Amino acid sequence: MNIEMIHAAARRLEGHARVTPLLNAPLLDRIAGRRVLVKAECLQWTGSFKYRGAWAAVSALRAAKGVIAYSSGNHAQGVALAARQHGLPAVIVMPKDAPAVKIANTRAYGAEVVLYDRTQQDRDVIGEGLAAARGLVLVRPYDEPEVIAGQGSVGLEILQQFQGDAEVLACCGGGGLSSGIALACEGRMRTRTVEPAGFDDMARSLAAGERLRNAALAGSVCDAILTPCPGEITFPILQRLAGPGLVVSDDQALQAMVLAFQHLRIVLEPGGAVALAAALFDESLGDTVIAVASGGNVDPAVFAGAMARFG
């Protein structure tokens, strides 16, 4: 992985991915006690940054019969749409407890959805088996160089939109977004990963200097960023370039969702709001932070419940 791959992916994304805005609200700054800028990737095609990596990976394929991916929903939708735009069939392996809206949208983009039990089955084994049986190219959700390169285009846009001193906070599952941003912003801004409490494998791994696994694979409302352990490719990048990982509670993520809606008029899902939650509630951060609002594909019942509790 290198910066040249990110620039190449960004060129392929021109005219396809949206350039998302960098938002600010004085009332959020007051709550946080610092300047908070929000990179609104929830406004990206398919509702999350994952479209960038999916397009970058699919557009780099040559003579593929089709693609397969595994995802709790956002990577699924990104790959499904990118494959359709390239005239390729897509098979998506999704956990059966993924939000219904994500499963429905993935099917609506034209993909075949294969459901599995994330607590009992290994999605890597399922995905690799289907890929071999059907002759499909596996597009991994984060441990894939072209996917990381596509996600890194978020970092390039941030550098164009803000020239001051700031740390970039990125919602983190396996580390594709955060490692791409870290590479894009190397020498300019430091990247910090943000995860939900109890599923902070990246933060613990960065502290330990080795890849550690989560004890559980389900149990947080932040479904979009629950992964078994840091990626083999992403972890060394973040070990070299990122600061210590940050951790927020589920309630802080839900409260950040509500505050984003109230003050920025954007809709976030819990996993897509953890970076904003850290920006708002973590007292250890500096005077200016850029929080990547990574996704907005929230289940309506979850959003309504958050508004009832914190609105």
Residue pairs with C-beta under 8 A, 6 or more apart in sequence:
1 145
1 148
1 149
1 179
1 183
1 233
1 237
2 183
3 152
3 183
3 184
3 186
5 145
5 146
5 148
5 149
5 152
6 149
6 152
6 153
6 155
6 156
6 180
6 183
6 184
7 156
8 149
9 52
9 56
9 146
9 149
9 150
9 152
9 153
10 152
10 153
10 156
12 55
12 56
12 59
12 60
13 52
13 55
13 56
13 150
13 153
16 45
16 55
16 85
17 44
17 45
17 51
17 52
17 55
17 153
18 43
18 44
18 45
19 157
20 39
20 40
20 41
20 43
20 44
20 154
20 157
21 39
21 40
21 43
21 161
22 37
22 38
22 39
22 40
22 158
22 161
22 162
22 290
23 37
23 38
23 39
23 40
23 264
23 266
24 35
24 36
24 37
24 38
25 36
25 263
25 264
27 263
28 36
28 38
28 259
28 263
28 264
28 280
29 35
29 36
31 259
31 280
32 279
32 280
32 281
32 289
33 283
34 279
34 285
34 286
34 287
34 288
34 289
35 287
35 288
35 289
36 276
36 279
36 280
36 289
36 291
37 162
37 166
37 288
37 289
37 290
37 291
38 260
38 264
38 266
38 276
38 279
38 290
38 291
38 292
38 293
39 154
39 157
39 158
39 161
39 290
39 291
39 292
39 293
40 264
40 266
40 293
41 48
41 49
41 154
41 272
41 292
41 293
41 294
41 295
42 48
42 266
42 267
42 268
42 269
42 272
42 293
42 294
42 295
42 296
43 266
43 296
44 51
44 52
45 51
45 78
45 81
46 74
46 77
46 78
46 80
46 81
46 105
46 109
46 297
47 74
47 77
47 105
47 295
47 296
47 297
48 74
48 77
48 78
48 224
48 272
48 294
48 295
48 296
48 297
49 74
49 151
49 154
49 177
49 292
49 294
49 295
50 71
50 74
50 75
50 77
50 78
50 79
50 141
50 295
51 77
51 78
51 81
51 82
52 78
52 150
52 151
52 153
52 154
53 75
53 78
53 142
53 144
53 146
53 147
53 148
53 149
53 150
53 151
53 176
53 180
54 69
54 75
54 78
54 79
54 81
54 82
54 83
54 139
54 147
54 150
55 78
55 82
55 85
55 150
56 146
56 147
56 149
56 150
56 153
57 79
57 82
57 139
57 144
57 146
57 147
57 150
58 67
58 79
58 82
58 83
58 85
58 86
58 88
58 139
59 82
59 86
60 146
61 67
61 86
61 88
61 137
64 88
64 136
64 137
65 88
65 89
65 134
65 135
65 136
65 137
66 83
66 88
66 89
66 90
66 91
66 134
66 135
66 136
66 137
67 79
67 83
67 88
67 89
67 90
67 91
67 136
67 137
67 138
67 139
68 90
68 91
68 92
68 93
68 127
68 130
68 131
68 134
68 136
68 137
68 138
68 139
69 75
69 76
69 79
69 90
69 91
69 92
69 93
69 127
69 138
69 139
69 140
69 141
70 76
70 92
70 93
70 94
70 123
70 124
70 126
70 127
70 140
70 141
71 77
71 79
71 92
71 93
71 94
71 141
72 94
72 95
72 98
72 102
72 118
72 223
72 224
72 226
73 94
73 98
73 99
73 102
73 103
73 105
73 106
73 223
73 224
73 297
74 102
74 224
74 294
74 295
74 297
75 141
76 92
76 94
76 98
76 102
76 106
76 111
76 113
77 102
77 105
77 106
77 109
77 297
79 90
79 92
79 111
79 139
80 90
80 92
80 106
80 109
80 110
80 111
81 109
83 89
83 90
83 110
83 111
84 90
84 109
84 110
84 111
89 112
89 136
90 109
90 110
90 111
90 112
91 111
91 112
91 114
91 130
91 134
91 136
92 106
92 111
92 112
92 113
92 114
93 114
93 115
93 116
93 123
93 126
93 127
93 130
94 102
94 103
94 106
94 113
94 114
94 115
94 116
95 115
95 116
95 117
95 118
95 123
95 218
95 223
96 115
96 116
96 117
96 118
97 118
97 218
97 223
98 223
99 223
99 269
99 297
99 298
99 299
99 302
100 299
101 297
101 298
101 299
101 300
102 297
103 113
103 115
105 297
106 113
107 113
114 126
114 130
116 123
116 126
118 217
118 218
119 216
119 217
119 218
127 138
128 138
130 136
131 137
131 138
139 147
140 147
141 147
141 173
141 174
141 176
142 148
142 173
142 174
142 175
142 176
142 177
142 179
142 227
142 231
142 234
143 174
143 176
143 231
143 232
143 233
143 234
144 176
144 233
145 233
147 176
148 176
148 179
148 180
148 183
148 233
148 234
148 237
149 180
150 180
151 176
151 177
151 179
151 180
151 181
152 179
152 180
152 181
152 183
152 184
153 180
153 184
154 177
154 180
154 181
154 184
154 292
155 168
155 180
155 181
155 182
155 183
155 184
155 185
155 191
156 184
158 168
158 181
158 184
158 185
158 189
158 290
159 184
159 185
159 188
159 189
162 290
164 288
165 189
165 288
166 189
166 286
166 288
166 289
166 290
167 189
167 190
167 191
167 192
167 243
167 285
167 286
167 288
167 289
167 290
168 181
168 185
168 189
168 190
168 191
168 192
168 289
168 290
168 292
169 191
169 192
169 194
169 246
169 275
169 276
169 278
169 279
169 285
169 289
169 290
169 291
169 292
170 177
170 178
170 181
170 191
170 192
170 193
170 194
170 275
170 292
170 294
171 177
171 178
171 194
171 195
171 224
171 225
171 271
171 272
171 273
171 274
171 275
171 292
171 294
171 295
172 178
172 193
172 194
172 195
172 202
172 225
172 245
173 195
173 224
173 225
173 226
173 227
173 271
174 227
174 229
174 230
174 231
174 234
175 193
175 202
175 230
175 231
175 234
175 235
175 237
175 238
176 231
176 234
177 292
177 294
178 191
178 193
178 202
178 234
178 238
178 242
179 231
179 233
179 234
179 237
179 238
179 241
179 242
181 191
181 292
182 191
182 237
182 238
182 241
182 242
183 237
183 241
185 191
186 241
189 290
190 241
190 242
190 243
191 238
191 241
191 242
191 243
192 242
192 243
192 244
192 245
192 246
192 278
193 202
193 203
193 206
193 238
193 242
193 245
193 246
194 245
194 246
194 247
194 248
194 274
194 275
194 277
194 278
195 201
195 202
195 203
195 222
195 225
195 245
195 246
195 247
195 248
195 274
196 220
196 221
196 222
196 225
196 226
196 247
196 248
196 249
196 250
196 253
196 270
196 271
196 274
197 220
197 247
197 248
197 249
197 250
198 214
198 215
198 216
198 219
198 220
199 214
199 216
199 219
199 220
199 222
199 225
199 226
200 214
200 245
200 247
201 211
201 212
201 213
201 214
201 227
201 228
201 229
201 230
202 230
202 235
202 238
202 245
203 244
203 245
203 246
203 247
204 212
204 245
205 211
205 212
205 229
205 230
205 235
205 245
206 238
206 239
206 242
206 244
206 245
207 244
207 245
209 239
211 229
211 230
211 232
211 235
212 229
212 230
213 228
213 229
214 226
214 227
214 228
214 229
217 226
217 228
218 226
220 226
220 250
220 270
221 250
221 253
221 254
221 270
221 302
222 250
222 253
222 270
222 271
222 274
223 270
223 271
224 269
224 270
224 271
224 272
224 294
224 295
224 297
225 271
225 274
226 271
230 238
246 278
246 282
248 256
248 274
248 277
248 278
248 281
248 282
250 270
252 274
252 277
252 280
252 281
253 270
253 271
253 273
253 274
253 277
254 270
254 273
254 302
254 305
254 306
254 309
254 310
255 277
255 280
255 281
255 306
255 310
256 268
256 273
256 274
256 276
256 277
256 280
256 281
257 267
257 268
257 269
257 270
257 273
257 298
257 303
257 306
258 306
258 307
258 309
258 310
258 311
259 276
259 280
259 310
260 266
260 267
260 268
260 273
260 276
260 293
261 267
261 268
261 307
262 311
266 293
266 296
267 296
267 298
267 303
268 276
268 293
268 295
268 296
268 298
269 295
269 296
269 297
269 298
269 299
269 302
270 298
270 302
270 306
271 294
271 295
272 293
272 294
272 295
272 296
272 297
272 298
273 293
275 291
275 292
275 293
275 294
276 291
276 293
278 285
278 289
278 291
279 285
279 289
279 291
